[in-house]
């Protein structure tokens, strides 16, 4: 698995911690910047990482800005990117299991390094459950493509 990694100028230290987790797991990564010491606009780096994920050059992506919000919005503008901002592990795990997100955003000013490492590890370990959730992911992708979606109700799904 190859992970796209990117941050703005607020995320250098947290990006280093994320890369440490990836290396501990034996995962490859591509660093899209920003580079230490340069001021950076999060939309540029979030977009680059998201484009690599959407194109299949990277399997997943992890992006970082001050809150995680701005860079996640930028990443989600790229068709094929499904980016979630998380400040705790439960949402990270459920976003993989139920929404099949392919990108994780973290806030360098929101979570500490140890918590971020825990979030990243659990997000990496979580797998998409498919089933009823696949229909919903398909509906999200249809919305992104401007296609109609069916409001199909499965009696056993909540």
C-alpha positions in Angstrom: 0.0 0.0 0.0 1.3 3.5 -0.9 0.1 6.5 1.1 0.1 10.1 -0.2 1.2 12.5 2.6 0.9 16.2 2.5 0.7 19.2 4.8 0.8 23.0 5.0 3.3 24.9 7.1 1.4 24.1 10.3 1.8 20.4 9.9 5.5 19.6 9.6 5.9 18.0 13.0 2.7 16.0 12.7 3.6 14.9 9.1 6.9 13.6 10.5 5.0 11.5 13.1 2.6 10.2 10.4 5.5 9.1 8.3 7.0 7.4 11.3 3.8 5.3 11.7 3.8 4.5 7.9 7.5 3.3 8.2 6.7 1.2 11.3 4.0 -0.5 9.3 6.3 -1.1 6.3 4.2 1.1 4.0 5.5 3.1 1.2 4.6 6.8 1.0 4.9 9.8 -1.4 5.4 13.1 0.3 3.7 15.9 -1.6 5.0 18.6 0.7 5.1 21.2 1.9 8.7 21.3 2.8 9.9 22.5 6.2 10.6 26.2 6.4 8.3 27.3 3.6 4.9 28.9 4.1 2.3 26.9 2.3 -1.3 27.1 1.1 -3.2 23.9 2.2 -5.4 23.7 -1.0 -2.3 23.2 -3.2 -0.9 20.3 -1.2 -4.3 18.8 -0.3 -5.2 18.8 -4.0 -1.9 17.2 -5.1 -2.3 14.3 -2.6 -6.0 13.8 -3.5 -5.2 13.7 -7.2 -2.6 11.0 -6.6 -5.2 9.0 -4.6 -8.0 9.5 -7.1 -5.7 8.5 -10.0 -4.7 5.3 -8.3 -1.0 6.4 -7.9 -1.5 6.1 -4.2 -3.9 3.8 -2.4 -4.8 6.3 0.4 -3.8 9.7 1.6 -3.2 11.5 4.8 -3.2 15.3 4.8 -2.6 17.8 7.5 -3.3 21.5 8.2 -4.0 23.5 11.3 -7.5 22.0 12.0 -7.7 19.4 9.2 -10.8 21.1 8.0 -9.5 23.3 5.2 -7.2 20.6 3.7 -10.1 18.0 3.8 -12.4 20.4 2.0 -9.7 20.9 -0.7 -9.1 17.2 -1.0 -12.8 16.5 -1.3 -13.1 18.8 -4.3 -11.1 16.2 -6.3 -13.4 13.6 -7.9 -12.7 10.2 -6.4 -11.3 11.5 -3.1 -13.3 10.8 0.0 -11.5 12.6 2.8 -12.6 12.7 6.5 -11.2 15.0 9.1 -10.8 13.1 12.4 -9.7 14.1 15.9 -10.3 10.7 17.5 -9.9 7.1 16.5 -13.6 6.0 16.5 -14.5 8.2 13.6 -11.4 7.2 11.7 -12.3 3.5 12.0 -15.9 4.0 11.1 -15.1 6.2 8.2 -13.2 3.3 6.7 -15.7 0.6 7.7 -18.8 2.4 6.5 -17.8 5.1 4.1 -14.7 3.6 2.5 -12.8 6.9 2.8 -9.5 6.9 1.0 -8.1 10.0 2.7 -7.6 11.1 6.3 -7.2 14.7 7.4 -5.6 15.7 10.7 -5.4 19.0 12.5 -1.9 19.8 13.8 -3.4 22.4 16.2 -6.1 20.0 17.3 -4.5 16.7 18.1 -1.2 15.9 19.7 1.3 13.6 18.2 0.5 10.5 20.2 -3.2 10.8 19.5 -2.6 11.4 15.8 -0.4 8.3 15.7 -3.3 6.3 17.2 -5.8 7.7 14.8 -3.6 6.9 11.8 -2.8 3.4 13.0 -6.5 2.5 13.5 -7.5 4.2 10.2 -4.9 2.1 8.4 -6.0 -1.1 10.1 -9.7 -0.6 9.4 -11.3 -2.3 6.4 -14.4 -1.4 4.4 -17.3 -3.7 5.4 -19.1 -3.4 2.0 -22.6 -4.8 2.0 -25.2 -2.1 2.7 -22.5 0.4 3.0 -21.4 -0.1 -0.6 -24.8 1.1 -1.9 -24.3 4.3 0.1 -20.8 4.8 -1.1 -22.1 4.3 -4.7 -24.7 7.0 -4.0 -22.0 9.4 -2.8 -20.0 8.7 -6.0 -23.1 9.2 -8.2 -23.7 12.6 -6.5 -20.1 13.5 -7.2 -20.6 12.6 -10.9 -23.9 14.5 -11.1 -25.8 11.3 -11.7 -29.2 10.6 -10.1 -29.2 8.4 -7.0 -31.9 5.9 -6.0 -33.4 6.2 -2.5 -33.5 2.5 -2.1 -34.4 1.5 1.5 -33.1 -1.8 2.8 -35.4 -2.9 5.7 -32.5 -4.4 7.6 -30.1 -1.5 7.3 -29.7 1.2 9.8 
